[in-house]
Amino acid sequence: MSVVIDKTAIVDKRAKLGENVNIGPFCLVAGDVEIGDGTSLKAFVSIHDRVVIGSNCSIAEYTAIGGDPQDHGYKGEPTWVKIGNNNIIRENVTINHATGEGNETLVGNDCFIMDCVHLAHNVHVGNYVTIANKVGLSGFVQVGDHTVFGGMAGVHQFVRIGEYCMIGGLYRVVKDVPHYTLASGEPLRLTGLNSVGLKRGGFDAEKRRAILNFYKELYSKEDLFTHNLNKMRERRGEFIPEIQHIIDFYDSSKRGVTFWGHSHNLI
């Protein structure tokens, strides 16, 4: 099957379209664009210059990809949006170019991005991420694989959210959220492990228990948090790789890490 372009769409002749690409009614595709095999643009979709979209993506009505970053520091320098394979991007989504010459706004593979989501400049979204309706990720936010956002959550600039996290709907995220956790409340607090997500991801009971016991010890009230973390660093080699991964996350945090809400959530 060849490329199908609706007669009302405007597609620059320089755009590189893979096999079986379908461009729907009233779409706009600029020249410096690559779209992979089997990807579909439904209707009224705008793809601006310097955008790369992978294979087998579905992009719904009124989505705009590659618009200028909403950043006072942007001076028109060439930057990119790059989107992987097998993504579902629903209606009215906006994904902006990065700021800073040669930089990229990135979406991985197998993500589900729902209605009215905004991905700002320099956002990096991993693989198998689900972002529910009207979530906003501000500039330079990083999201790990298999993380889920509830609707209308808002994430502050430069925040990092780890792997297999779940962020509750309607809440604002102003500090980093470590791997494998649930986060909700105002102010945002960690409320437990994302046990359902970990089970689905193949984490067996022993591994989940080890992660939970690590967090219990880390947030034990018998000593200061900083002292507990230092003790964990000293014992780093004793832990399974997933726990070492958590320690690395804390060590690399620049905004600080969201704390647990109450001790009973660790029981």
Phi and psi in degrees as a GROMACS rama.xvg file:
@    title "Ramachandran Plot"
@    xaxis  label "Phi"
@    yaxis  label "Psi"
@TYPE xy
-88.4074  177.501  SER-2
-64.6199  138.098  VAL-3
-114.746  121.267  VAL-4
-123.79  120.197  ILE-5
-61.4899  146.325  ASP-6
-64.1834  -19.4343  LYS-7
-90.7012  -8.79377  THR-8
-77.3665  152.941  ALA-9
-115.749  111.572  ILE-10
-124.937  118.748  VAL-11
-61.8297  138.024  ASP-12
-63.3833  -20.1274  LYS-13
-81.8369  -13.7268  ARG-14
-63.5121  139.474  ALA-15
-98.934  111.465  LYS-16
-112.499  129.593  LEU-17
-76.4833  -176.076  GLY-18
-66.9917  143.404  GLU-19
62.8782  21.6688  ASN-20
-71.6134  140.194  VAL-21
-123.935  118.079  ASN-22
-107.681  114.218  ILE-23
-81.9433  -174.821  GLY-24
-59.6967  136.7  PRO-25
61.3816  23.8434  PHE-26
-78.3555  156.408  CYS-27
-126.603  120.778  LEU-28
-124.859  118.902  VAL-29
-77.8457  179.465  ALA-30
-78.1567  -41.1832  GLY-31
-89.6843  65.4916  ASP-32
-137.538  140.906  VAL-33
-124.487  130.01  GLU-34
-126.678  125.703  ILE-35
-78.4292  170.935  GLY-36
-54.9252  136.357  ASP-37
76.5754  4.83582  GLY-38
-80.8065  143.598  THR-39
-124.182  130.099  SER-40
-106.929  120.877  LEU-41
-73.1785  -67.5966  LYS-42
-165.084  146.42  ALA-43
56.285  28.8301  PHE-44
-88.4272  136.711  VAL-45
-114.277  121.977  SER-46
-116.801  110.38  ILE-47
-84.5678  176.687  HIS-48
-59.7711  156.463  ASP-49
59.5252  51.6194  ARG-50
-128.982  133.086  VAL-51
-120.907  124.903  VAL-52
-121.762  134.444  ILE-53
-78.1684  -159.891  GLY-54
-89.4641  151.952  SER-55
56.568  38.0741  ASN-56
-95.269  149.817  CYS-57
-119.599  119.709  SER-58
-121.132  118.707  ILE-59
-89.3356  179.259  ALA-60
-57.2955  142.271  GLU-61
64.9464  17.0827  TYR-62
-79.1068  143.261  THR-63
-126.416  120.602  ALA-64
-120.897  126.386  ILE-65
95.5376  18.6831  GLY-66
-69.4494  161.315  GLY-67
-58.9074  143.161  ASP-68
-63.3651  143.336  PRO-69
-88.8505  74.9324  GLN-70
-145.498  122.735  ASP-71
-59.2733  -24.4891  HIS-72
-80.7554  -8.43616  GLY-73
-76.4197  128.317  TYR-74
-119.1  22.659  LYS-75
88.1113  8.50063  GLY-76
-64.8127  148.529  GLU-77
-70.3298  122.036  PRO-78
-136.528  177.758  THR-79
-133.736  157.17  TRP-80
-119.158  129.175  VAL-81
-128.479  126.199  LYS-82
-123.267  135.774  ILE-83
-81.1641  -150.957  GLY-84
-100.441  155.746  ASN-85
61.7743  34.3  ASN-86
-96.5765  142.982  ASN-87
-106.412  119.514  ILE-88
-121.658  114.292  ILE-89
-88.2654  -168.106  ARG-90
-64.748  146.337  GLU-91
64.1385  21.5768  ASN-92
-77.6516  141.212  VAL-93
-121.115  128.695  THR-94
-127.475  112.252  ILE-95
-91.6314  153.424  ASN-96
-56.128  159.876  HIS-97
-75.9411  168.926  ALA-98
-113.314  146.635  THR-99
97.0814  116.875  GLY-100
-49.2892  128.084  GLU-101
82.6294  -5.01661  GLY-102
-77.5729  168.364  ASN-103
-136.295  143.277  GLU-104
-96.3823  128.15  THR-105
-124.911  138.528  LEU-106
-126.139  132.793  VAL-107
-78.3924  -143.918  GLY-108
-106.562  151.962  ASN-109
61.0862  36.9176  ASP-110
-95.215  155.327  CYS-111
-123.596  108.067  PHE-112
-112.997  113.783  ILE-113
-89.498  -177.033  MET-114
-52.8159  134.728  ASP-115
65.4104  19.6784  CYS-116
-71.89  143.02  VAL-117
-119.23  122.949  HIS-118
-109.87  110.297  LEU-119
-79.7663  -178.762  ALA-120
-58.0966  139.518  HIS-121
65.5353  14.6101  ASN-122
-69.5931  140.272  VAL-123
-122.299  114.319  HIS-124
-109.734  131.501  VAL-125
-77.0629  -153.486  GLY-126
-97.6468  151.613  ASN-127
56.9945  37.1824  TYR-128
-95.1254  137.338  VAL-129
-114.376  124.833  THR-130
-124.046  111.626  ILE-131
-78.2194  177.201  ALA-132
-54.2656  135.493  ASN-133
64.2066  24.6037  LYS-134
-76.0276  141.944  VAL-135
-120.946  123.087  GLY-136
-106.25  115.556  LEU-137
-75.9267  177.971  SER-138
-57.6218  139.259  GLY-139
68.73  11.9091  PHE-140
-67.6274  142.096  VAL-141
-120.6  134.792  GLN-142
-126.92  127.5  VAL-143
-79.0823  169.795  GLY-144
-60.9882  147.666  ASP-145
66.0728  18.7658  HIS-146
-88.2737  150.883  THR-147
-126.476  135.341  VAL-148
-113.075  131.171  PHE-149
-74.4625  161.049  GLY-150
-60.4722  143.757  GLY-151
67.2846  15.5121  MET-152
-69.813  149.82  ALA-153
-127.618  134.581  GLY-154
-118.098  127.626  VAL-155
-69.1877  156.571  HIS-156
-55.4544  143.493  GLN-157
70.012  3.01298  PHE-158
-71.1973  143.699  VAL-159
-112.654  135.623  ARG-160
-120.025  128.356  ILE-161
-75.1155  -167.574  GLY-162
-83.4465  149.268  GLU-163
53.4754  36.7223  TYR-164
-93.8745  161.499  CYS-165
-133.826  121.552  MET-166
-103.533  125.231  ILE-167
-66.3072  151.87  GLY-168
-68.3695  149.23  GLY-169
75.8147  0.46843  LEU-170
-99.6375  154.862  TYR-171
-100.959  138.873  ARG-172
-114.012  112.183  VAL-173
-115.429  -9.62169  VAL-174
-130.943  164.268  LYS-175
-61.0112  147.234  ASP-176
-115.52  116.188  VAL-177
-72.6141  163.486  PRO-178
-54.0109  143.361  HIS-179
73.7648  19.0747  TYR-180
-115.318  161.798  THR-181
-98.5864  143.724  LEU-182
-140.092  132.717  ALA-183
-161.898  177.403  SER-184
96.5418  167.761  GLY-185
-134.547  108.288  GLU-186
-69.0441  159.087  PRO-187
-61.5472  136.198  LEU-188
-137.837  152.701  ARG-189
-74.1333  136.373  LEU-190
-122.361  5.60794  THR-191
150.509  -176.146  GLY-192
-82.8316  150.074  LEU-193
-80.6972  70.783  ASN-194
-61.6078  -40.6081  SER-195
-63.5299  -46.6729  VAL-196
-61.7778  -38.7406  GLY-197
-67.9384  -41.1082  LEU-198
-60.0679  -47.0205  LYS-199
-63.1659  -29.1211  ARG-200
-84.4838  2.75321  GLY-201
89.1788  14.0258  GLY-202
-79.0292  116.548  PHE-203
-75.2976  172.399  ASP-204
-60.0503  -38.8763  ALA-205
-63.9261  -42.1144  GLU-206
-68.8715  -41.468  LYS-207
-63.2654  -39.8074  ARG-208
-64.9546  -40.0294  ARG-209
-63.0034  -41.5515  ALA-210
-65.1405  -43.9081  ILE-211
-62.8066  -43.375  LEU-212
-63.1409  -35.6081  ASN-213
-60.7025  -48.8694  PHE-214
-64.3806  -37.2315  TYR-215
-59.0598  -44.252  LYS-216
-70.2539  -38.672  GLU-217
-62.3391  -39.6367  LEU-218
-103.126  20.3422  TYR-219
-61.8573  137.1  SER-220
-82.8733  3.89121  LYS-221
-72.0008  -16.7249  GLU-222
-150.998  169.459  ASP-223
-65.6864  147.936  LEU-224
-54.9497  -45.0273  PHE-225
-61.8632  -37.0694  THR-226
-67.0089  -42.6674  HIS-227
-60.5929  -43.4607  ASN-228
-64.315  -39.4274  LEU-229
-62.9752  -39.1561  ASN-230
-62.952  -40.3813  LYS-231
-64.4254  -39.948  MET-232
-59.9289  -42.0991  ARG-233
-65.4092  -28.7333  GLU-234
-99.0203  12.0852  ARG-235
-49.3794  -41.9343  ARG-236
-66.4257  -15.4171  GLY-237
-79.5578  -17.9509  GLU-238
-92.5879  158.103  PHE-239
-67.2782  158.961  ILE-240
-55.1842  -35.5472  PRO-241
-62.7733  -37.0615  GLU-242
-74.4909  -37.7795  ILE-243
-59.0008  -36.1035  GLN-244
-62.4658  -40.0675  HIS-245
-65.084  -45.0837  ILE-246
-59.5996  -43.5339  ILE-247
-58.6961  -38.4421  ASP-248
-61.8567  -47.0656  PHE-249
-62.4558  -41.9887  TYR-250
-65.6304  -27.221  ASP-251
-98.1383  4.31853  SER-252
-73.3748  135.474  SER-253
-108.266  -26.6453  LYS-254
-93.872  -7.54768  ARG-255
90.7069  160.45  GLY-256
-112.858  138.718  VAL-257
-58.3809  135.134  THR-258
-93.1254  164.032  PHE-259
-69.6471  147.602  TRP-260
-72.2891  -61.3431  GLY-261
-140.198  153.103  HIS-262
-60.5418  -31.7103  SER-263
-65.5969  -17.8432  HIS-264
-73.376  -11.4624  ASN-265
-97.157  2.32499  LEU-266
